[in-house]
Amino acid sequence: MNTPDYYKTLGVSSDASAAEIKRRYRELMVKYHPDRNHSLGAEEMSKRINEAYSVLSDPMKRAQYDRKSSEPWWYTQQGNTYGDGKRRTRTYRTYTYRTYQYPPRGRNSRKRNASPLGSVLSFFVKVVLIVVVLWILLHFAILTVGVVLTLLAFYLLWIFLAEIFYLLYGRR
């Protein structure tokens, strides 16, 4: 749903002052008021002028309208916020995101009812994970060194046997 351009309806610029908006509203209402103008579109035009003036004359509504009209079409808010006092969810056309209250800071920032078993268990899991990774790396290194040493031993054995055959049988 597109919102109408209230500035264009009143014929003022977006940086117009409140006095300028009020003056232009009065001029247009004199021109389009249903009691003075009996044409077909006059009543509809006066309703649009009233709506535009009700938004642009109130500073809070005007600021909200300016923010809403400056946002791209995919960023317009679809639903109201909901949730408890600590969490709110806003749904936009492209995504949903949650905002949380910031946690308290200072000496009492930790949760008082947090179980110490959870932190001990977490620490234990981390230690076990580190030990397992180191064990795998150590065995891989040992295996690699073992393979290299075995290949080196076979190479030296090959050279030794070649020298022995050379001494026994000579070159042919």
GUMAR-451074 format. One record per atom (N, C-alpha, C): x, y, z negated; atom name. Coordinates in nm, 3 decimals. Atoms other than C-alpha are relative to their C-alpha. Layout:
# residues N
((X Y Z) 'CA') ...
This chain:
# residues 172
((0.084 -0.117 0.000) 'N') ((0.000 0.000 0.000) 'CA') ((0.089 0.123 0.000) 'C') ((-0.080 -0.121 -0.009) 'N') ((0.151 0.328 0.110) 'CA') ((-0.065 0.112 -0.080) 'C') ((0.053 -0.116 0.072) 'N') ((0.114 0.627 -0.115) 'CA') ((0.001 0.119 0.093) 'C') ((0.003 -0.116 -0.089) 'N') ((0.010 0.945 0.061) 'CA') ((0.109 0.101 -0.037) 'C') ((-0.100 -0.104 0.023) 'N') ((0.258 1.229 0.098) 'CA') ((-0.072 0.123 -0.054) 'C') ((0.072 -0.110 0.063) 'N') ((0.121 1.480 -0.150) 'CA') ((0.059 0.135 0.038) 'C') ((-0.061 -0.126 -0.041) 'N') ((0.369 1.748 -0.047) 'CA') ((-0.053 0.042 0.137) 'C') ((0.052 -0.031 -0.133) 'N') ((0.251 1.723 0.310) 'CA') ((-0.148 0.039 -0.008) 'C') ((0.142 -0.032 0.016) 'N') ((-0.113 1.728 0.196) 'CA') ((-0.019 0.145 -0.042) 'C') ((0.012 -0.139 0.045) 'N') ((-0.061 2.058 0.014) 'CA') ((0.077 0.096 0.089) 'C') ((-0.075 -0.087 -0.090) 'N') ((0.178 2.190 0.278) 'CA') ((0.113 0.074 -0.070) 'C') ((-0.113 -0.061 0.070) 'N') ((0.468 2.262 0.040) 'CA') ((0.120 -0.092 0.012) 'C') ((-0.121 0.082 -0.004) 'N') ((0.826 2.143 0.025) 'CA') ((0.012 -0.078 -0.130) 'C') ((-0.014 0.085 0.118) 'N') ((0.941 1.881 -0.224) 'CA') ((0.067 0.073 -0.116) 'C') ((-0.063 -0.076 0.108) 'N') ((1.136 2.141 -0.422) 'CA') ((-0.081 0.124 -0.037) 'C') ((0.087 -0.114 0.028) 'N') ((0.840 2.378 -0.457) 'CA') ((-0.023 0.014 -0.150) 'C') ((0.024 -0.024 0.143) 'N') ((0.777 2.540 -0.795) 'CA') ((-0.146 -0.026 -0.033) 'C') ((0.136 0.025 0.045) 'N') ((0.465 2.484 -1.004) 'CA') ((-0.093 0.113 0.043) 'C') ((0.082 -0.114 -0.041) 'N') ((0.339 2.836 -0.923) 'CA') ((-0.032 -0.006 0.149) 'C') ((0.023 0.011 -0.145) 'N') ((0.381 2.777 -0.550) 'CA') ((-0.100 -0.111 0.031) 'C') ((0.095 0.110 -0.019) 'N') ((0.195 2.445 -0.572) 'CA') ((-0.141 0.044 -0.039) 'C') ((0.131 -0.048 0.047) 'N') ((-0.088 2.608 -0.768) 'CA') ((-0.060 0.099 0.099) 'C') ((0.049 -0.099 -0.097) 'N') ((-0.116 2.898 -0.518) 'CA') ((-0.048 -0.070 0.127) 'C') ((0.039 0.071 -0.122) 'N') ((-0.125 2.659 -0.222) 'CA') ((-0.126 -0.084 -0.023) 'C') ((0.119 0.078 0.034) 'N') ((-0.384 2.438 -0.398) 'CA') ((-0.124 0.089 0.006) 'C') ((0.116 -0.091 0.001) 'N') ((-0.617 2.737 -0.451) 'CA') ((-0.037 0.044 0.142) 'C') ((0.028 -0.038 -0.139) 'N') ((-0.579 2.845 -0.088) 'CA') ((-0.074 -0.112 0.074) 'C') ((0.061 0.112 -0.071) 'N') ((-0.665 2.499 0.041) 'CA') ((-0.139 -0.033 -0.054) 'C') ((0.133 0.028 0.056) 'N') ((-0.958 2.453 -0.199) 'CA') ((-0.102 0.104 0.045) 'C') ((0.091 -0.102 -0.055) 'N') ((-1.108 2.782 -0.083) 'CA') ((-0.039 -0.038 0.142) 'C') ((0.026 0.035 -0.140) 'N') ((-1.074 2.658 0.274) 'CA') ((-0.084 -0.128 0.014) 'C') ((0.062 0.131 -0.020) 'N') ((-1.193 2.295 0.225) 'CA') ((-0.104 -0.037 -0.106) 'C') ((0.097 0.035 0.104) 'N') ((-1.432 2.312 -0.074) 'CA') ((-0.134 -0.036 0.066) 'C') ((0.124 0.045 -0.066) 'N') ((-1.756 2.123 0.013) 'CA') ((-0.114 0.103 -0.008) 'C') ((0.104 -0.103 0.007) 'N') ((-1.973 2.415 -0.102) 'CA') ((0.020 0.109 0.104) 'C') ((-0.029 -0.106 -0.097) 'N') ((-1.802 2.653 0.145) 'CA') ((0.015 -0.055 0.142) 'C') ((-0.025 0.058 -0.131) 'N') ((-1.704 2.419 0.427) 'CA') ((-0.090 -0.123 0.014) 'C') ((0.097 0.108 -0.017) 'N') ((-1.981 2.191 0.556) 'CA') ((0.039 -0.096 0.112) 'C') ((-0.041 0.092 -0.107) 'N') ((-1.778 2.005 0.819) 'CA') ((0.013 -0.142 -0.056) 'C') ((0.001 0.141 0.041) 'N') ((-1.754 1.624 0.813) 'CA') ((0.122 -0.040 -0.085) 'C') ((-0.121 0.043 0.071) 'N') ((-1.394 1.588 0.690) 'CA') ((0.037 0.088 -0.119) 'C') ((-0.037 -0.095 0.105) 'N') ((-1.401 1.874 0.438) 'CA') ((-0.005 -0.065 -0.138) 'C') ((0.011 0.063 0.131) 'N') ((-1.517 1.664 0.143) 'CA') ((0.116 -0.097 -0.024) 'C') ((-0.112 0.094 0.011) 'N') ((-1.256 1.394 0.209) 'CA') ((0.132 0.076 -0.019) 'C') ((-0.122 -0.080 0.013) 'N') ((-0.987 1.660 0.250) 'CA') ((0.010 0.063 -0.139) 'C') ((-0.004 -0.060 0.134) 'N') ((-1.084 1.829 -0.078) 'CA') ((0.036 -0.105 -0.105) 'C') ((-0.037 0.107 0.093) 'N') ((-1.057 1.493 -0.257) 'CA') ((0.151 -0.027 0.006) 'C') ((-0.144 0.022 -0.014) 'N') ((-0.707 1.443 -0.115) 'CA') ((0.080 0.115 -0.059) 'C') ((-0.068 -0.117 0.057) 'N') ((-0.608 1.797 -0.214) 'CA') ((-0.003 -0.006 -0.152) 'C') ((0.011 0.012 0.146) 'N') ((-0.736 1.742 -0.569) 'CA') ((0.093 -0.108 -0.054) 'C') ((-0.089 0.108 0.043) 'N') ((-0.549 1.414 -0.595) 'CA') ((0.146 0.045 0.006) 'C') ((-0.138 -0.048 -0.013) 'N') ((-0.227 1.573 -0.468) 'CA') ((0.032 0.101 -0.108) 'C') ((-0.026 -0.101 0.102) 'N') ((-0.260 1.865 -0.708) 'CA') ((0.006 -0.061 -0.139) 'C') ((-0.003 0.063 0.133) 'N') ((-0.335 1.641 -1.006) 'CA') ((0.133 -0.070 -0.024) 'C') ((-0.130 0.066 0.015) 'N') ((-0.011 1.454 -0.941) 'CA') ((0.113 0.102 -0.007) 'C') ((-0.112 -0.093 -0.007) 'N') ((0.213 1.746 -0.849) 'CA') ((-0.002 0.108 -0.107) 'C') ((0.005 -0.103 0.105) 'N') ((0.093 1.981 -1.123) 'CA') ((0.049 -0.054 -0.134) 'C') ((-0.049 0.060 0.124) 'N') ((0.182 1.738 -1.403) 'CA') ((0.147 -0.039 0.019) 'C') ((-0.143 0.029 -0.020) 'N') ((0.565 1.723 -1.445) 'CA') ((0.035 -0.149 -0.011) 'C') ((-0.029 0.143 0.015) 'N') ((0.564 1.358 -1.562) 'CA') ((-0.047 -0.078 0.122) 'C') ((0.051 0.070 -0.118) 'N') ((0.344 1.237 -1.277) 'CA') ((0.080 0.036 0.124) 'C') ((-0.077 -0.043 -0.116) 'N') ((0.544 1.443 -1.028) 'CA') ((0.135 -0.070 0.003) 'C') ((-0.129 0.069 0.005) 'N') ((0.874 1.293 -1.146) 'CA') ((-0.015 -0.147 0.038) 'C') ((0.023 0.140 -0.034) 'N') ((0.729 0.943 -1.124) 'CA') ((-0.030 -0.015 0.150) 'C') ((0.032 0.004 -0.144) 'N') ((0.589 1.017 -0.776) 'CA') ((0.127 0.020 0.083) 'C') ((-0.124 -0.024 -0.074) 'N') ((0.927 1.154 -0.661) 'CA') ((0.090 -0.122 -0.003) 'C') ((-0.081 0.123 0.009) 'N') ((1.107 0.845 -0.790) 'CA') ((-0.058 -0.109 0.088) 'C') ((0.066 0.107 -0.076) 'N') ((0.853 0.613 -0.631) 'CA') ((0.012 0.024 0.150) 'C') ((-0.007 -0.028 -0.144) 'N') ((0.861 0.791 -0.296) 'CA') ((0.142 -0.005 0.053) 'C') ((-0.138 0.004 -0.047) 'N') ((1.242 0.797 -0.285) 'CA') ((0.054 -0.142 0.004) 'C') ((-0.046 0.138 -0.002) 'N') ((1.275 0.420 -0.343) 'CA') ((-0.034 -0.065 0.134) 'C') ((0.033 0.072 -0.122) 'N') ((1.288 0.187 -0.043) 'CA') ((-0.124 -0.088 -0.020) 'C') ((0.128 0.073 0.009) 'N') ((0.976 -0.018 0.035) 'CA') ((0.014 -0.133 -0.072) 'C') ((-0.013 0.131 0.064) 'N') ((1.121 -0.347 -0.094) 'CA') ((0.027 0.012 -0.150) 'C') ((-0.033 -0.018 0.140) 'N') ((1.200 -0.196 -0.435) 'CA') ((-0.119 0.051 -0.081) 'C') ((0.115 -0.051 0.074) 'N') ((0.850 -0.087 -0.530) 'CA') ((-0.047 -0.105 -0.100) 'C') ((0.036 0.092 0.107) 'N') ((0.726 -0.238 -0.852) 'CA') ((-0.135 -0.065 0.030) 'C') ((0.120 0.074 -0.031) 'N') ((0.465 -0.508 -0.806) 'CA') ((-0.087 -0.024 -0.122) 'C') ((0.078 0.035 0.118) 'N') ((0.361 -0.605 -1.157) 'CA') ((0.039 0.085 -0.118) 'C') ((-0.033 -0.071 0.122) 'N') ((0.348 -0.447 -1.496) 'CA') ((0.102 -0.079 -0.079) 'C') ((-0.093 0.072 0.084) 'N') ((0.603 -0.532 -1.756) 'CA') ((-0.079 -0.084 -0.099) 'C') ((0.064 0.086 0.097) 'N') ((0.515 -0.814 -1.989) 'CA') ((0.107 -0.066 -0.083) 'C') ((-0.095 0.066 0.087) 'N') ((0.678 -1.010 -2.265) 'CA') ((-0.010 0.056 -0.140) 'C') ((0.002 -0.048 0.138) 'N') ((0.747 -0.960 -2.631) 'CA') ((0.080 0.129 -0.010) 'C') ((-0.067 -0.127 0.019) 'N') ((0.916 -0.658 -2.781) 'CA') ((0.147 -0.001 0.038) 'C') ((-0.143 0.007 -0.029) 'N') ((1.268 -0.784 -2.711) 'CA') ((0.029 -0.024 0.148) 'C') ((-0.028 0.039 -0.139) 'N') ((1.229 -0.901 -2.353) 'CA') ((-0.111 0.052 0.089) 'C') ((0.098 -0.046 -0.098) 'N') ((1.057 -0.747 -2.055) 'CA') ((0.038 -0.055 0.136) 'C') ((-0.025 0.052 -0.134) 'N') ((1.022 -0.883 -1.707) 'CA') ((-0.066 0.093 0.100) 'C') ((0.054 -0.084 -0.106) 'N') ((0.978 -0.666 -1.401) 'CA') ((0.010 -0.077 0.130) 'C') ((0.002 0.073 -0.125) 'N') ((0.881 -0.816 -1.070) 'CA') ((-0.004 0.101 0.114) 'C') ((-0.004 -0.081 -0.119) 'N') ((0.977 -0.643 -0.748) 'CA') ((-0.021 -0.091 0.120) 'C') ((0.030 0.082 -0.117) 'N') ((0.914 -0.759 -0.396) 'CA') ((0.108 -0.101 0.031) 'C') ((-0.108 0.090 -0.038) 'N') ((1.253 -0.919 -0.359) 'CA') ((0.048 -0.089 -0.114) 'C') ((-0.053 0.082 0.108) 'N') ((1.339 -1.049 -0.705) 'CA') ((-0.066 0.036 -0.131) 'C') ((0.047 -0.024 0.136) 'N') ((1.249 -1.073 -1.071) 'CA') ((0.123 0.006 -0.089) 'C') ((-0.112 -0.004 0.092) 'N') ((1.489 -0.966 -1.340) 'CA') ((-0.051 0.029 -0.140) 'C') ((0.037 -0.018 0.139) 'N') ((1.481 -0.958 -1.717) 'CA') ((0.098 0.095 -0.066) 'C') ((-0.085 -0.086 0.079) 'N') ((1.613 -0.697 -1.951) 'CA') ((-0.016 -0.041 -0.145) 'C') ((0.000 0.040 0.139) 'N') ((1.703 -0.772 -2.309) 'CA') ((0.046 0.117 -0.086) 'C') ((-0.053 -0.098 0.093) 'N') ((1.761 -0.560 -2.614) 'CA') ((0.145 -0.034 -0.027) 'C') ((-0.140 0.026 0.032) 'N') ((2.125 -0.517 -2.696) 'CA') ((0.009 -0.060 -0.139) 'C') ((-0.014 0.060 0.133) 'N') ((2.240 -0.731 -2.988) 'CA') ((0.059 0.104 -0.096) 'C') ((-0.055 -0.095 0.096) 'N') ((2.327 -0.547 -3.308) 'CA') ((0.152 -0.012 -0.006) 'C') ((-0.146 0.000 0.008) 'N') ((2.690 -0.448 -3.349) 'CA') ((0.042 0.026 -0.142) 'C') ((-0.052 -0.025 0.134) 'N') ((2.906 -0.436 -3.656) 'CA') ((0.022 -0.129 -0.076) 'C') ((-0.032 0.116 0.084) 'N') ((2.969 -0.668 -3.947) 'CA') ((-0.112 -0.103 0.000) 'C') ((0.113 0.092 0.008) 'N') ((2.622 -0.820 -3.946) 'CA') ((-0.050 -0.039 0.139) 'C') ((0.045 0.027 -0.137) 'N') ((2.613 -0.886 -3.571) 'CA') ((-0.026 -0.148 0.026) 'C') ((0.024 0.142 -0.022) 'N') ((2.625 -1.266 -3.601) 'CA') ((-0.135 -0.041 -0.056) 'C') ((0.128 0.050 0.048) 'N') ((2.307 -1.459 -3.646) 'CA') ((0.021 -0.067 -0.135) 'C') ((-0.015 0.057 0.134) 'N') ((2.257 -1.553 -4.007) 'CA') ((-0.047 -0.145 -0.005) 'C') ((0.054 0.135 0.007) 'N') ((2.064 -1.869 -3.932) 'CA') ((0.066 -0.095 0.100) 'C') ((-0.068 0.086 -0.096) 'N') ((2.313 -2.013 -3.680) 'CA') ((0.061 -0.119 -0.074) 'C') ((-0.050 0.121 0.063) 'N') ((2.410 -2.371 -3.759) 'CA') ((0.150 -0.012 0.023) 'C') ((-0.144 0.018 -0.021) 'N') ((2.783 -2.428 -3.820) 'CA') ((0.030 -0.129 0.074) 'C') ((-0.019 0.126 -0.071) 'N') ((2.738 -2.778 -3.676) 'CA') ((0.012 0.023 0.150) 'C') ((-0.005 -0.030 -0.144) 'N') ((2.678 -2.629 -3.331) 'CA') ((0.136 0.050 0.043) 'C') ((-0.131 -0.053 -0.038) 'N') ((3.006 -2.437 -3.328) 'CA') ((0.108 -0.107 -0.016) 'C') ((-0.096 0.109 0.018) 'N') ((3.200 -2.740 -3.463) 'CA') ((-0.012 -0.099 0.115) 'C') ((0.023 0.093 -0.110) 'N') ((3.043 -2.965 -3.203) 'CA') ((0.053 0.057 0.132) 'C') ((-0.049 -0.065 -0.121) 'N') ((3.122 -2.715 -2.928) 'CA') ((0.152 -0.003 0.004) 'C') ((-0.145 0.004 0.008) 'N') ((3.484 -2.692 -3.043) 'CA') ((0.052 -0.141 0.027) 'C') ((-0.042 0.138 -0.019) 'N') ((3.512 -3.072 -3.054) 'CA') ((-0.011 -0.041 0.147) 'C') ((0.018 0.033 -0.142) 'N') ((3.376 -3.108 -2.700) 'CA') ((0.108 0.065 0.084) 'C') ((-0.106 -0.068 -0.076) 'N') ((3.625 -2.850 -2.572) 'CA') ((0.135 -0.069 -0.020) 'C') ((-0.127 0.067 0.028) 'N') ((3.918 -3.026 -2.742) 'CA') ((0.007 -0.133 0.074) 'C') ((0.002 0.129 -0.068) 'N') ((3.814 -3.365 -2.604) 'CA') ((0.017 0.020 0.151) 'C') ((-0.012 -0.027 -0.144) 'N') ((3.779 -3.218 -2.255) 'CA') ((0.144 0.036 0.036) 'C') ((-0.139 -0.037 -0.028) 'N') ((4.127 -3.064 -2.271) 'CA') ((0.092 -0.122 -0.010) 'C') ((-0.083 0.121 0.017) 'N') ((4.280 -3.391 -2.398) 'CA') ((-0.018 -0.094 0.119) 'C') ((0.025 0.089 -0.114) 'N') ((4.116 -3.593 -2.119) 'CA') ((0.067 0.054 0.126) 'C') ((-0.063 -0.058 -0.119) 'N') ((4.237 -3.351 -1.850) 'CA') ((0.151 -0.014 -0.009) 'C') ((-0.145 0.017 0.015) 'N') ((4.592 -3.356 -1.989) 'CA') ((0.042 -0.146 0.016) 'C') ((-0.031 0.143 -0.013) 'N') ((4.585 -3.737 -2.012) 'CA') ((0.001 -0.041 0.148) 'C') ((0.006 0.032 -0.144) 'N') ((4.480 -3.762 -1.645) 'CA') ((0.120 0.059 0.073) 'C') ((-0.116 -0.062 -0.065) 'N') ((4.751 -3.515 -1.538) 'CA') ((0.130 -0.073 -0.035) 'C') ((-0.121 0.073 0.042) 'N') ((5.017 -3.701 -1.739) 'CA') ((0.012 -0.133 0.072) 'C') ((-0.005 0.129 -0.070) 'N') ((4.923 -4.037 -1.591) 'CA') ((0.023 0.016 0.149) 'C') ((-0.026 -0.026 -0.142) 'N') ((4.920 -3.890 -1.243) 'CA') ((0.148 0.031 0.020) 'C') ((-0.142 -0.031 -0.011) 'N') ((5.269 -3.750 -1.303) 'CA') ((0.085 -0.125 -0.017) 'C') ((-0.075 0.124 0.021) 'N') ((5.393 -4.083 -1.439) 'CA') ((-0.012 -0.091 0.121) 'C') ((0.020 0.083 -0.119) 'N') ((5.241 -4.268 -1.145) 'CA') ((0.079 0.053 0.117) 'C') ((-0.074 -0.060 -0.110) 'N') ((5.395 -4.023 -0.901) 'CA') ((0.150 -0.025 -0.016) 'C') ((-0.142 0.025 0.025) 'N') ((5.737 -4.053 -1.062) 'CA') ((0.032 -0.148 0.020) 'C') ((-0.022 0.144 -0.017) 'N') ((5.701 -4.431 -1.070) 'CA') ((0.005 -0.038 0.147) 'C') ((0.001 0.031 -0.143) 'N') ((5.618 -4.447 -0.700) 'CA') ((0.127 0.052 0.065) 'C') ((-0.122 -0.057 -0.059) 'N') ((5.908 -4.218 -0.611) 'CA') ((0.121 -0.083 -0.040) 'C') ((-0.114 0.081 0.043) 'N') ((6.151 -4.420 -0.820) 'CA') ((-0.001 -0.138 0.066) 'C') ((0.009 0.130 -0.067) 'N') ((6.024 -4.746 -0.668) 'CA') ((0.046 0.010 0.145) 'C') ((-0.044 -0.019 -0.139) 'N') ((6.070 -4.611 -0.316) 'CA') ((0.150 0.025 0.008) 'C') ((-0.144 -0.024 0.003) 'N') ((6.416 -4.488 -0.406) 'CA') ((0.076 -0.131 -0.025) 'C') ((-0.066 0.129 0.028) 'N') ((6.506 -4.831 -0.547) 'CA') ((-0.002 -0.090 0.124) 'C') ((0.005 0.081 -0.123) 'N') ((6.385 -5.005 -0.229) 'CA') ((0.094 0.054 0.107) 'C') ((-0.090 -0.060 -0.098) 'N') ((6.583 -4.761 -0.015) 'CA') ((0.146 -0.036 -0.033) 'C') ((-0.137 0.036 0.040) 'N') ((6.899 -4.820 -0.216) 'CA') ((0.027 -0.150 0.020) 'C') ((-0.014 0.144 -0.023) 'N') ((6.839 -5.198 -0.201) 'CA') ((0.020 -0.028 0.149) 'C') ((-0.013 0.016 -0.145) 'N') ((6.799 -5.172 0.177) 'CA') ((0.141 0.036 0.045) 'C') ((-0.136 -0.041 -0.037) 'N') ((7.129 -4.981 0.208) 'CA') ((0.102 -0.102 -0.052) 'C') ((-0.092 0.098 0.059) 'N') ((7.303 -5.229 -0.024) 'CA') ((0.001 -0.129 0.081) 'C') ((0.007 0.123 -0.081) 'N') ((7.178 -5.529 0.175) 'CA') ((0.060 0.020 0.139) 'C') ((-0.059 -0.028 -0.132) 'N') ((7.275 -5.362 0.502) 'CA') ((0.152 -0.001 -0.008) 'C') ((-0.145 0.000 0.017) 'N') ((7.630 -5.309 0.372) 'CA') ((0.053 -0.143 -0.019) 'C') ((-0.043 0.139 0.024) 'N') ((7.651 -5.671 0.254) 'CA') ((-0.001 -0.078 0.132) 'C') ((0.004 0.069 -0.129) 'N') ((7.538 -5.802 0.592) 'CA') ((0.111 0.048 0.092) 'C') ((-0.108 -0.054 -0.082) 'N') ((7.790 -5.574 0.758) 'CA') ((0.133 -0.062 -0.039) 'C') ((-0.126 0.059 0.046) 'N') ((8.071 -5.710 0.543) 'CA') ((0.009 -0.149 0.035) 'C') ((-0.002 0.144 -0.027) 'N') ((7.965 -6.072 0.590) 'CA') ((0.007 -0.034 0.148) 'C') ((0.010 0.041 -0.140) 'N') ((7.883 -6.080 0.955) 'CA') ((0.065 0.100 0.094) 'C') ((-0.061 -0.098 -0.088) 'N') ((8.041 -5.766 1.094) 'CA') ((-0.101 0.056 0.101) 'C') ((0.090 -0.057 -0.101) 'N') ((7.905 -5.574 1.386) 'CA') ((-0.015 -0.095 0.113) 'C') ((0.020 0.087 -0.115) 'N') ((7.757 -5.759 1.673) 'CA') ((-0.040 0.077 0.121) 'C') 
